[in-house]
């Protein structure tokens, strides 16, 4: 890894299109990019049963070990390699394994709350918020969770009403004001994605 390291934060509500945008950026920059998901830093709850873990509010900032993520990003910016946690959604707990991350020219931090924490924001060169209509996000979340996590519509809607929507309104949506670039409609906004990619390229010029 040589040259400037550019830290890009990509936030937005659940199923807003963050992952699609990050994937398109990754396709453009190839081996010059590494993606770190905030979800990897969900706190371990080995002291709780599966039933109790499944009832936790995973959309609140306190659910994440964001301080650990901050320390890892600082090390990467200092050209140090890190081992980040792995979170197992099937058991609602942190796995024993870790993932070894080597510093790259572009490091993307993705997650609904990556713009919520000031110390983490201050490490970023570019802050992005993916702004997608709430109804569209809910429909996408239902399709995703049914297909990928084998969940019922009832459980998805209950979680959305109990924690996802109120936490979005309390923490995610207010963090939009910190964004340098807002991309409406998510992954289908080709122009917005192209502008972001050009901005990243300009940041990498030493």
C-alpha positions as CSV (number, residue, x, y, z in Angstrom):
1,X,0.0,0.0,0.0
2,X,1.4,3.3,-1.1
3,X,0.3,6.9,-1.1
4,X,-2.5,8.6,0.8
5,X,-5.1,6.6,2.7
6,X,-8.6,7.9,2.1
7,X,-11.3,7.0,4.8
8,X,-14.8,7.1,3.5
9,X,-17.8,6.7,5.8
10,X,-21.1,5.4,4.2
11,X,-24.1,5.7,6.4
12,X,-27.9,5.6,5.8
13,X,-31.0,3.7,7.1
14,X,-31.5,0.0,7.0
15,X,-31.7,-1.3,3.4
16,X,-31.1,2.2,2.0
17,X,-28.6,0.8,-0.6
18,X,-25.4,1.3,1.2
19,X,-24.0,-2.1,0.3
20,X,-24.9,-1.6,-3.4
21,X,-23.1,1.7,-3.5
22,X,-20.0,0.3,-1.7
23,X,-19.9,-2.7,-4.1
24,X,-19.9,-0.4,-7.1
25,X,-17.1,1.7,-5.6
26,X,-15.2,-1.5,-4.9
27,X,-15.6,-2.6,-8.5
28,X,-14.2,0.7,-9.6
29,X,-11.2,0.8,-7.3
30,X,-10.4,-3.0,-7.2
31,X,-7.5,-3.9,-5.0
32,X,-7.0,-0.3,-3.8
33,X,-10.0,-0.6,-1.5
34,X,-11.1,-2.4,1.7
35,X,-14.5,-2.3,3.3
36,X,-15.1,-2.5,7.1
37,X,-18.7,-2.9,8.3
38,X,-19.8,-1.4,11.6
39,X,-21.9,-4.6,12.1
40,X,-18.6,-6.5,12.6
41,X,-18.2,-4.6,15.9
42,X,-21.4,-5.6,17.6
43,X,-20.6,-6.3,21.2
44,X,-20.2,-9.9,22.3
45,X,-22.9,-11.2,24.7
46,X,-21.5,-14.6,25.9
47,X,-23.3,-14.0,29.2
48,X,-26.7,-14.1,27.6
49,X,-28.8,-16.9,26.3
50,X,-29.8,-16.9,22.6
51,X,-33.4,-15.9,23.5
52,X,-32.1,-12.9,25.5
53,X,-29.6,-11.9,22.8
54,X,-32.4,-12.0,20.2
55,X,-34.3,-9.4,22.2
56,X,-31.5,-6.8,22.3
57,X,-31.8,-3.5,20.5
58,X,-29.2,-3.8,17.7
59,X,-30.0,-0.4,16.2
60,X,-28.8,1.6,19.2
61,X,-25.3,3.0,19.3
62,X,-24.6,1.2,22.5
63,X,-24.9,-2.1,20.7
64,X,-21.6,-1.5,19.0
65,X,-18.0,-1.5,20.3
66,X,-17.4,1.7,18.2
67,X,-14.3,2.5,20.3
68,X,-12.6,-0.7,19.1
69,X,-13.5,0.3,15.5
70,X,-12.0,3.7,16.1
71,X,-8.7,2.2,17.3
72,X,-8.6,-0.1,14.3
73,X,-9.1,2.7,11.9
74,X,-6.4,4.8,13.6
75,X,-4.0,1.8,13.2
76,X,-4.9,1.4,9.5
77,X,-4.4,5.1,8.9
78,X,-1.0,4.6,10.5
79,X,-0.3,1.9,7.9
80,X,-0.7,-0.9,10.5
81,X,-2.5,-4.2,9.9
82,X,-5.4,-5.1,12.2
83,X,-7.7,-8.1,13.0
84,X,-11.3,-7.1,13.1
85,X,-14.1,-9.1,14.8
86,X,-16.6,-11.3,13.0
87,X,-20.3,-11.2,14.0
88,X,-22.5,-14.2,13.5
89,X,-26.1,-13.1,12.9
90,X,-27.4,-16.6,13.1
91,X,-26.6,-16.7,16.9
92,X,-26.7,-13.0,17.6
93,X,-23.1,-13.1,19.0
94,X,-19.5,-12.4,18.1
95,X,-17.7,-15.4,16.5
96,X,-14.4,-16.7,17.6
97,X,-12.8,-15.9,14.2
98,X,-11.3,-12.6,13.1
99,X,-10.6,-11.1,9.7
100,X,-7.1,-9.8,8.9
101,X,-7.2,-6.3,7.3
102,X,-4.3,-4.8,5.4
103,X,-4.2,-1.0,4.9
104,X,-5.4,0.1,1.4
105,X,-5.6,3.4,-0.3
106,X,-9.4,3.6,0.2
107,X,-10.9,2.3,3.4
108,X,-14.7,2.4,3.5
109,X,-16.5,2.3,6.8
110,X,-20.1,1.1,6.2
111,X,-23.0,1.1,8.6
112,X,-26.2,2.8,9.7
113,X,-24.5,4.7,12.5
114,X,-20.9,5.4,11.3
115,X,-21.7,9.1,11.1
116,X,-23.3,9.2,14.6
117,X,-20.0,9.1,16.5
118,X,-17.9,12.3,16.4
119,X,-14.6,10.6,17.1
120,X,-15.2,8.1,14.2
121,X,-16.4,10.9,11.9
122,X,-13.3,12.9,12.6
123,X,-11.2,10.1,11.1
124,X,-13.1,10.3,7.8
125,X,-12.0,12.2,4.7
126,X,-15.4,11.8,3.0
127,X,-18.8,11.3,4.8
128,X,-21.6,9.9,2.7
129,X,-25.3,9.5,3.6
130,X,-27.5,7.2,1.5
131,X,-31.0,8.8,1.6
132,X,-33.8,6.4,0.6
133,X,-37.5,6.6,1.2
134,X,-38.7,4.8,4.3
135,X,-41.3,2.7,2.6
136,X,-38.8,1.5,0.0
137,X,-36.3,0.7,2.8
138,X,-38.9,-1.4,4.6
139,X,-39.8,-3.3,1.5
140,X,-36.2,-4.1,0.8
141,X,-35.6,-5.1,4.4
142,X,-38.6,-7.5,4.3
143,X,-37.3,-9.1,1.1
144,X,-33.7,-9.4,2.4
145,X,-34.5,-10.8,5.8
146,X,-37.0,-13.4,4.4
147,X,-34.5,-14.5,1.8
148,X,-31.2,-14.3,3.7
149,X,-32.2,-14.7,7.3
150,X,-35.2,-17.0,7.0
151,X,-37.4,-14.6,9.1
152,X,-41.1,-14.3,9.0
153,X,-42.8,-11.1,7.9
154,X,-44.4,-10.7,11.4
155,X,-41.0,-10.8,13.1
156,X,-39.5,-8.4,10.6
157,X,-42.3,-5.9,11.1
158,X,-42.3,-6.2,14.9
159,X,-38.6,-5.5,15.0
160,X,-38.9,-2.6,12.6
161,X,-41.7,-1.0,14.7
162,X,-40.0,-1.7,18.1
163,X,-36.4,-0.7,17.4
164,X,-35.4,-0.1,13.8
165,X,-37.8,2.9,13.0
166,X,-37.4,4.7,16.4
167,X,-33.6,4.3,16.4
168,X,-33.5,5.5,12.8
169,X,-35.4,8.6,13.8
170,X,-33.4,9.2,17.0
171,X,-29.8,8.4,15.7
172,X,-29.5,7.6,12.0
173,X,-31.5,10.4,10.4
174,X,-30.0,13.2,12.5
175,X,-26.5,12.0,11.5
176,X,-27.3,13.0,7.9
177,X,-26.4,16.6,8.7
178,X,-22.7,15.6,9.0
179,X,-22.5,14.2,5.5
180,X,-20.4,15.8,2.8
181,X,-22.3,14.0,0.1
182,X,-25.9,12.8,0.2
183,X,-27.0,10.2,-2.4
184,X,-30.8,9.9,-2.8
185,X,-32.4,6.7,-3.9
186,X,-29.4,4.5,-3.1
187,X,-27.7,2.2,-5.6
188,X,-29.9,3.3,-8.5
189,X,-28.5,6.8,-8.4
190,X,-25.7,6.3,-10.9
191,X,-24.8,10.0,-11.1
192,X,-24.5,10.3,-7.4
193,X,-22.2,7.2,-7.3
194,X,-20.1,8.6,-10.1
195,X,-19.6,12.0,-8.3
196,X,-18.6,10.1,-5.1
197,X,-16.0,8.0,-7.1
198,X,-14.5,11.1,-8.7
199,X,-14.3,12.7,-5.3
200,X,-12.5,9.7,-3.9
201,X,-10.0,9.7,-6.8
202,X,-9.3,13.4,-6.2
203,X,-8.6,12.7,-2.5
204,X,-6.0,10.1,-3.4
205,X,-3.9,12.5,-5.4
206,X,-0.9,13.3,-3.3
